[in-house]
Amino acid sequence: MMLSTLKKPIDNIAMPPKFIFEPTTENFRTVFDNPDTVRFLRNSLIVATASTVIALALALPAAYGLVRFRRFYRTERVAYAFLLLQMLPIISLVFPYFAIAQRLGIRDTHLILIITYTYWNVAWGIWLIRGFIEAVPAELDEAAMVDGCSRSQALRKVVIPVAAKGLVAAGILIFIGAWNEFTLAFFLTAREARTYPTIIGFFLTHSGIRWGEMFVAATVGMLPIVVFSLLVRKSFISSLSFGAVKG
């Protein structure tokens, strides 16, 4: 994909594929001369960040409740009900969301994407965070409450600091999912709130597929995730193994 960003149109459709060619930067100029490129990148950053923060804020207390209040009836069934939401095909949600957005006048806005992504990511976040909270001994927050903390203070001052690495891992995975989401962004926006993944479709024209520009757009969309993952890789790996060994 990255090699193809530097190929001329004729080189991108050559058979067999060319690995030795005269490089060109024309594809990059074409993509970045379009003002929509930067705007769509900004939209993706706004929507992915907002939905990730809101999803974590909602998923954390829900996951904590499911772990710490298991003595209540059917908490496991509630947890699996959240998992069931992840099995719904995204395309099946497009038409109801489209109708709601039209009725409320929020189609083609950041708000409708933040709402839909948050709905999708809260269930995913609950299952991710639930595993990390299970690794935190209940005796820690019980000791905090004996010392005068309320339940919410025990969560904030004890559980969250101990499970912080797990929350970072959950946030990374939720952010990547929101950043890469295509279907809802494609159908629920027109132009103003379009996110970056939808720019790929602009290179499918009546005269053919503009492979060079498409590969440039795909590469640029991939780079922020790759760079971010490299920066936090140590924390991410350690957080995924958090609670794996008990003793």
N, C-alpha and C positions, 0 to 999 in steps of 0.2 A: 504493500500500500504506500509506504513512504517513498520507495523508488518511483512509483508511478506518478507521484506529485511533480517530478522533475522531467517527465516525458512529454514530448509533443503528441498531439492527438493521433497521428499516424503510428507512432511508436507504441501507444497504449493498446492498439488493436492488432498489433503485429502477431502473426503466428508462424513459428513458435515465439514465445515472449522474448523480448530483447533485454539482456542484462548489461550490454555495453551499448551506450547511446550518447548522443550529444545532449547534455542537460539544459533545461530552460527554466526560468522563473516566471514565465508568462502565466502559468496557472495560479500562482500565488498573487500576482498583481490583479488578475481578473476577480479573484474571490475577495480580496481586501479593498479593491476599489468600490465594491458594493457596500453602501452604508448600512445595509441590513445585517451584515456579518457581525459587526461590533454590537449592534443593538440586540441581536438574538443571543449573543454571548452574555450580555448584561442581563437579559431576561432570564436566562437559564440560571445564572448566579443568584439572582433575587429569589426566584421560585424555589430552587433547590435548597438554599440556605434557610428560608423562612419555613418551608414545610418540614425540614429536618429538625429545626429548633422546636417547633410546635409539636411535632410527633414525639420527640423525646420527652417534652414536658408533660404530655398526656400519657405516654406509655409507661413512664417510670412509676408513678403512684399506682397505676393499674397493675403492673407486674409485681410491685411490692405487696399489694393487697392479695393477689392470687397466691403468693408464696407464704406470707405470714398468717393468713386467715384460713388455712386449709381445714380447720376444724368445722368451718361452716359447710353446709350441704352444697354439693355440686360445683365447687370451685374448679375442679378439673374439667367438668363439662363446659364451663364458661371459657376456660383457656382454650379448649379445642374448638369452641365456636369462633374464637378469634382466628385460629388457624384455618378454619373453613373459609373465611373471607379471602384468604390468599389463593384459594383454588378457583375463584371466579375468574373467567377470562376477562381481561381488561376491555376488550371490544364489546362485551355484553353490557358494560356500564356507560358506553358512549352516548347512546340515545337518551336514557334518563337524565344524565348530566347535561346534555345539550338542551333538553327541554327545560330543565330547572334554570340553567344559565340564561336562556332566552326570556323566561318568565321574570327573572329577577333583574334582567338588564346587565348582567356581568359577563356575558360572553366576550371573548377576546380581551380579557383582563388578567392581570396577575392573580387576582383574588380567586377566580374559579379554578385555576391550576393549583394554587396553594391548598384550597379546600379539598380538591380531589386527591392530590398527592398525600395530604395529611391523613385522609380517610384510609387510604391504601397502606400508608407507612406506619400508622399507629398499631395495627394488628401485627405487622412484621416486627415492629419495635418491641411490643409486649413479649413476643416469644424470644427475641434475642436477649432482652434485659432480664427476663425471668430466670434464665439459666445462670446469669452472673449473680443475681441476688440470692439464688439458692446456695451459692458457694460461700455466702457471708453467714457465719453462725448467728442464729437467732439470739443467742445469749448476749451478743454485743449490744443490740438495741434494747434488750430487756434490762441489761445493766445500766444503760443510759437512762431508761425510764425510772429505774430505782433511784438514780441520782437526781431526778427531778425534771427530766426532759419529757415533753409530750411525744406522742407517736410521730407527728410530723417533724419535730425537732430531732428525734432519733434517726429518722430517715435522712434528714438534711445534714446532720453533723456526724453521723456514724456510718450509715450504710453507703451513702453516695461517695464519701472519700475512699472507703475500702474498695468499692466496686467501680471506681473512676475509670480504670483501664477498660473495663467491660463496656462502660457507657461510651467511651471513645470509639471502640470497635463498632458498636451499634450505630453510632452517629456516622461513621465512615461508610458503612454499608448502605444506610438509608440515603445518605447524600449521593452516593454513586448511582443508586437506583433512580432517584429523582432527576439527576443530571442527564441520565441516558434515556429517560422515558420518551417515547415517540407518539404512541397512539392517541392518548388523551390530548397532548399538545397539538397534534395535527388537526383533530376534529373540533376541539373546543376553542381554537383561536383562529383568527383570520390573518392579521398582519402585526398589529401593535404589540401583542403579548406572545408572539411566536417564540419558542425556545430553540436553542441551537440545533438539536438533532433533526428538526423538521427542514433545515436548510438543504439536507441531502436531496430531498424531492425536487428542488429547484433545477437540478441538473439533468432531469429526465425530460427531454424536449422532443418536439415533433420530428426534428431532424436527426435525433439519436441521443445517446447518452454521452454527456461530456465527462468522460472518465477522469481526466486530469484535475478539473476543478472539484469533482466529487471526492477524489482521494485527498485533496488539500483540505476540504471541509472536514472530512472524517479524521484526518490526522490532527488538525487543530483542536477538534472537539475531544480527542483522546488525550492530548498532552496534559491538560490541567489535572486529570485524574491520575495519570502516570506520575507526574511530578509530586502531587500531593501524597500519593501512596509511598513514594520513595522517601519523602521527608518523615513520614510517621511510621515507617515499616517496623522499626524495633518495638515501638509501643503497640502497634497493631498485632504483631505476632505474639507478644507476651500477653496481650489481653485475650486473644483467642484461646490460650492455654490456661487462662485464669480459672481456678477451681477445678482443673482437670485431675489434680492429685489431692486426695484428702488423707489426712493422717495426724 
